[in-house]
Each structure stands twice: as structure tokens, then as C-alpha cells.
Amino acid sequence: MPRLESLSVMSDVISDASLRLTGESFRQKLSAFWGLRSIALVFSLFLALLILSGCAGSEGQKDDTDRWSEARLYSEATDKLNDADFAKCGKYFDKLEARFPFGPYSQQAQINAAYCYWKAQEQAQALVAVDRFIKLHQGSPNLDYAYYLKGLITFNDDLGWLGKFTGQDLSERDPKAAKEAFESFKTVVERFPDSKYAPDALDRMRYIVNSLAEADVIVARFYYQRGAYLAAANRAQLVIRDYDRAPAVEEALYILINSYQKLGMVDLSNDAARIFKLNFPDSQMMLTGQRVQKERRWWQFWNK
């Protein structure tokens, strides 16, 4: 219903109208006024009903899985997983875990959802699922796999066809994700040394270390080529200190030797040269300025 004005306002309106209108004309105008208000009210109610019915139609869409039992939902989700329908199997496992949080399939549904989202390239959802599993199931026999899967999710080694075509590798990408992956793989190796995932986790840790070293060498090379010799020397020292067994140390020492020479630090340059010859006696880099790269690219590392 429309809201009524106060009695004082209404009395003022009536008093003012009585000075200008006859009683009959006033009643006609008042009737017309309330007639218009009634039409507006009916129209407003009609619009409201349309809006509510539209919302009900959009939010009330039927979910075919609503009446499924826990066993059927798990079976359907598993079928989607086997059919490589990873987007749908992730949603099914999520629904299973949400509807039956204390059921016999709940724990497996969490880890399966993380795997499905990872394969569907839904990295954020995959991380949420695997982190929830790790937090809630520290005593699970699948905990080693959970940490391993988290490493795979953050490792993100799928560069796509363009990355493979151009020869791009992990050293040319943001190292933050690689460091997070390293920590997850490290947990597998240190906490679960007998896990079947430990050997592969260790291989990936080595690869990540080498890639991070390569990334810093790329930066050192960039500085050197632009005449920022002090910055180049500092970044090369970082590689030698933090990644002493990485193949990139060879070039880091080479950059360090030449940066010291450019800075006029002859003694430091000679010391770096002696270390270089001691560790890389067969290197041709001092002659060619180029480090010999292995032919096998990084994506072939996993196809032993």
C-alpha cells in the first residue's frame, strides 16, 4: 500500500483546496489522484513480481546431482576422471566433499578434486583443494602424494606449444612459483624418503635449482652487456654462493672475471680465473665466450 501523509499535511492540503475549489471539484480531483496512485502501485507490484520470478529462474536451476547418493556421486566423478573430463570431475568431487564431509569418500574426494583441477589448468582451485587436504589430513597415508601434487601444481611446467617452439624454459619465467614448488618437493624428500614420489621430487628439485641459477645468470649477463659491471659481479657472486653445483656457475665465474677486469680489480679477477680453471679445466668459455649447452631441452627431462 502507498504510505499515508501525516494528518497535519493532509489538513493543510484540504484547507488550501477549499479556498480555490468547490466541494464537488475537489472530490473529483481527489478521486483522480488516488486513481493514479492505485495504477502506479499495481504497476510497481507487477514489476516486482517479474524481477522475483527472473531471479528464481536463474538461481533455481535444477542440479541433476541433488538426489544422488554419496556412492553414486563418487562413481560418476570417477568416471569423469577416467574419461579425462577434468573440469567436471573436479566439480563432482567438490560436491561430494561438501555434501558428505564425514563420509568414507570425503578424504579421497579432496585429493582427487585437486588433481582434476590441476589437469584442467585451474591452478587456483587446485591449490585450494590440495592445501585443504594437507591442513585437515596430516595423518593421511596419502600425505606424501598431496605434497608432491602441490609441487606439480606450482611447478607449472606446461609452457604450451609456443614455449616449446621458442625453446623457453623455467629459467626465463617468474621464479616465485618455482621456489614454492621446490619447498613442496623438499617436504616429500625429507619427510617421506621412502615414498615412491621421492625420486621424481628430487629430480625436479635439481632441475629447479639449475633453472633458478640460470635465471640469475641471465640477469648478470644482461647487466654486463649494458656496462653495469658492479651489478653483474654481484649477481654472478649470488649464483656461485647459492647454486655452487649448478651448470650455470661456469658462466657466472666467467662474468665475474670479466666484470672485475672492467672495474679495474685485477687481483680479484685473477683469483676468480684460478677458481674457474680449477673447477672447469676443459671449458672453452674463456676462448669462445660461450658455454656449451646440452642438446636435450628441459621438457625432455621427464621422458627418461
Secondary structure, DSSP 8 states (H G I E B T S, - for coil): ------HHHHHHHHHHHHHHS-HHHHHHHHHHHHHHHHHHHHHHHHHHHHHHHHHHHHH----TTTT--HHHHHHHHHHHHHTT-HHHHHHHHHHHHHH-TTSTTHHHHHHHHHHHHHHTT-HHHHHHHHHHHHHH-TT-TTHHHHHHHHHHHHH----HHHHHHHT--GGGS-HHHHHHHHHHHHHHHHH-TTSTTHHHHHHHHHHHHHHHHHHHHHHHHHHHHTT-HHHHHHHHHHHHHH-TTSTTHHHHHHHHHHHHHHTT-HHHHHHHHHHHHHH-TT--HHHHS-----SS-GGGTT--
